[in-house]
Protein backbone atom coordinates (compact mmCIF):
# COMPACT_ATOMS: atom_id res chain seq x y z
CA UNK A 1 0.00 0.00 0.00
CA UNK A 2 1.70 3.16 -1.17
CA UNK A 3 0.43 6.67 -0.80
CA UNK A 4 0.54 9.05 -3.70
CA UNK A 5 0.32 12.77 -3.09
CA UNK A 6 -2.46 14.36 -5.10
CA UNK A 7 -1.47 17.89 -6.07
CA UNK A 8 -3.65 20.60 -4.64
CA UNK A 9 -5.13 23.08 -7.09
CA UNK A 10 -3.89 25.84 -4.79
CA UNK A 11 -0.32 24.54 -4.93
CA UNK A 12 1.95 23.10 -2.26
CA UNK A 13 1.24 23.81 1.37
CA UNK A 14 2.94 23.15 4.68
CA UNK A 15 6.47 23.02 6.01
CA UNK A 16 8.35 21.18 3.30
CA UNK A 17 9.90 21.61 -0.13
CA UNK A 18 12.24 24.55 -0.51
CA UNK A 19 10.88 26.08 2.72
CA UNK A 20 13.10 23.68 4.65
CA UNK A 21 16.23 25.49 3.43
CA UNK A 22 15.46 28.94 4.91
CA UNK A 23 14.38 27.25 8.15
CA UNK A 24 17.74 25.49 8.33
CA UNK A 25 19.32 28.83 7.38
CA UNK A 26 17.63 30.59 10.32
CA UNK A 27 18.99 27.94 12.69
CA UNK A 28 22.47 28.00 11.14
CA UNK A 29 22.61 31.79 11.04
CA UNK A 30 21.64 32.11 14.71
CA UNK A 31 24.21 29.51 15.80
CA UNK A 32 27.02 30.76 13.52
CA UNK A 33 26.50 34.40 14.51
CA UNK A 34 26.38 33.47 18.20
CA UNK A 35 29.65 31.56 17.78
CA UNK A 36 31.27 34.56 16.07
CA UNK A 37 30.07 36.94 18.78
CA UNK A 38 31.39 34.65 21.51
CA UNK A 39 34.75 34.48 19.71
CA UNK A 40 34.89 38.28 19.67
CA UNK A 41 33.84 38.55 23.29
CA UNK A 42 36.64 36.16 24.27
CA UNK A 43 38.95 39.09 23.55
CA UNK A 44 37.37 41.11 26.38
CA UNK A 45 40.54 43.02 27.24
CA UNK A 46 40.82 44.30 23.67
CA UNK A 47 37.14 45.28 23.62
CA UNK A 48 37.51 47.15 26.89
CA UNK A 49 40.58 48.95 25.53
CA UNK A 50 38.59 50.02 22.44
CA UNK A 51 35.61 51.17 24.49
CA UNK A 52 37.67 53.12 27.03
CA UNK A 53 40.18 54.70 24.64
CA UNK A 54 40.02 58.49 24.58
CA UNK A 55 42.54 59.08 21.82
CA UNK A 56 44.68 57.23 19.33
CA UNK A 57 43.86 54.60 16.75
CA UNK A 58 41.62 52.52 19.06
CA UNK A 59 39.03 55.31 19.05
CA UNK A 60 38.56 54.72 15.31
CA UNK A 61 37.48 51.14 16.03
CA UNK A 62 34.75 52.04 18.53
CA UNK A 63 31.80 52.82 16.24
CA UNK A 64 32.29 49.99 13.73
CA UNK A 65 32.91 47.52 16.57
CA UNK A 66 29.76 48.52 18.45
CA UNK A 67 27.75 48.49 15.22
CA UNK A 68 29.07 45.02 14.38
CA UNK A 69 28.14 43.63 17.82
CA UNK A 70 24.67 45.21 17.72
CA UNK A 71 24.10 43.87 14.20
CA UNK A 72 25.18 40.39 15.32
CA UNK A 73 22.76 40.42 18.25
CA UNK A 74 19.95 41.63 15.98
CA UNK A 75 20.71 38.92 13.41
CA UNK A 76 20.48 36.24 16.14
CA UNK A 77 17.25 37.72 17.49
CA UNK A 78 15.66 38.06 14.05
CA UNK A 79 16.63 34.51 13.02
CA UNK A 80 15.13 33.12 16.23
CA UNK A 81 11.99 35.21 15.79
CA UNK A 82 11.65 33.96 12.20
CA UNK A 83 11.78 30.39 13.53
CA UNK A 84 9.08 31.27 16.06
CA UNK A 85 6.89 32.76 13.31
CA UNK A 86 7.36 29.66 11.14
CA UNK A 87 6.45 27.43 14.08
CA UNK A 88 3.28 29.46 14.67
CA UNK A 89 2.59 29.63 10.94
CA UNK A 90 2.18 33.36 11.36
CA UNK A 91 1.59 35.37 8.15
CA UNK A 92 4.02 38.00 9.49
CA UNK A 93 6.88 35.69 8.48
CA UNK A 94 6.75 36.97 4.90
CA UNK A 95 7.58 40.52 5.97
CA UNK A 96 9.80 39.65 8.91
CA UNK A 97 11.92 37.23 6.87
CA UNK A 98 12.52 40.07 4.41
CA UNK A 99 13.62 42.30 7.29
CA UNK A 100 15.87 39.51 8.60
CA UNK A 101 17.59 39.07 5.24
CA UNK A 102 18.09 42.83 4.85
CA UNK A 103 19.53 42.91 8.36
CA UNK A 104 21.85 40.06 7.39
CA UNK A 105 23.13 42.17 4.48
CA UNK A 106 23.61 45.21 6.74
CA UNK A 107 25.46 43.10 9.33
CA UNK A 108 27.78 41.76 6.63
CA UNK A 109 28.65 45.28 5.54
CA UNK A 110 29.10 46.40 9.18
CA UNK A 111 31.63 43.60 9.63
CA UNK A 112 33.31 44.55 6.37
CA UNK A 113 33.60 48.17 7.58
CA UNK A 114 35.07 46.96 10.89
CA UNK A 115 37.60 44.84 8.98
CA UNK A 116 38.63 47.84 6.84
CA UNK A 117 39.14 50.00 9.93
CA UNK A 118 41.19 47.23 11.58
CA UNK A 119 43.33 47.03 8.42
CA UNK A 120 43.98 50.77 8.52
CA UNK A 121 44.63 50.96 12.29
CA UNK A 122 46.71 47.81 12.68
CA UNK A 123 48.24 47.64 9.20
CA UNK A 124 46.99 44.09 8.74
CA UNK A 125 45.85 42.39 5.52
CA UNK A 126 42.14 42.16 4.71
CA UNK A 127 40.23 39.30 6.29
CA UNK A 128 38.88 37.30 3.33
CA UNK A 129 36.08 35.92 5.50
CA UNK A 130 34.65 39.43 6.00
CA UNK A 131 34.35 39.91 2.24
CA UNK A 132 32.94 36.39 1.82
CA UNK A 133 30.34 36.88 4.57
CA UNK A 134 29.18 40.22 3.13
CA UNK A 135 28.80 38.64 -0.32
CA UNK A 136 27.05 35.64 1.21
CA UNK A 137 24.52 37.93 2.90
CA UNK A 138 23.75 39.66 -0.40
CA UNK A 139 23.37 36.31 -2.21
CA UNK A 140 21.13 34.87 0.50
CA UNK A 141 18.91 37.96 0.45
CA UNK A 142 18.72 37.88 -3.36
CA UNK A 143 17.48 34.28 -3.23
CA UNK A 144 15.21 34.14 -0.19
CA UNK A 145 13.49 37.54 -0.21
CA UNK A 146 11.79 36.77 -3.56
CA UNK A 147 11.02 33.25 -2.32
CA UNK A 148 9.17 34.55 0.74
CA UNK A 149 7.40 37.16 -1.41
CA UNK A 150 6.29 35.01 -4.37
CA UNK A 151 6.31 31.32 -3.38
CA UNK A 152 2.97 29.51 -3.59
CA UNK A 153 4.03 27.26 -0.70
CA UNK A 154 4.76 30.27 1.52
CA UNK A 155 1.46 31.92 0.57
CA UNK A 156 -0.54 28.73 1.12
CA UNK A 157 1.19 27.88 4.39
CA UNK A 158 1.24 31.30 6.03
CA UNK A 159 -1.21 33.58 4.22
CA UNK A 160 -3.94 31.47 2.58
CA UNK A 161 -4.75 29.34 5.60
CA UNK A 162 -8.02 28.29 3.97
CA UNK A 163 -6.23 26.81 0.92
CA UNK A 164 -7.06 23.12 0.45
CA UNK A 165 -4.60 20.71 1.96
CA UNK A 166 -3.11 18.12 -0.45
CA UNK A 167 -4.65 14.72 0.26
CA UNK A 168 -2.80 11.42 0.03
CA UNK A 169 -4.60 8.77 -2.02
CA UNK A 170 -4.38 5.13 -1.03
Secondary structure, DSSP 8 states (H G I E B T S, - for coil): ---EE---TT---SS-TTHHHHHHHHHHHHHHHHHHHHHHHTTHHHHHHHHH--SSHHHHHHHHHHHHHHHHHHHHHHHHHHHHHHHHT-TTHHHHHHHHHHHHHHHHHHHHHHHHHHHHHHT----HHHHHHHHHHHHHHHHHHHHHHH-HHHIIIII-TTS----EE-
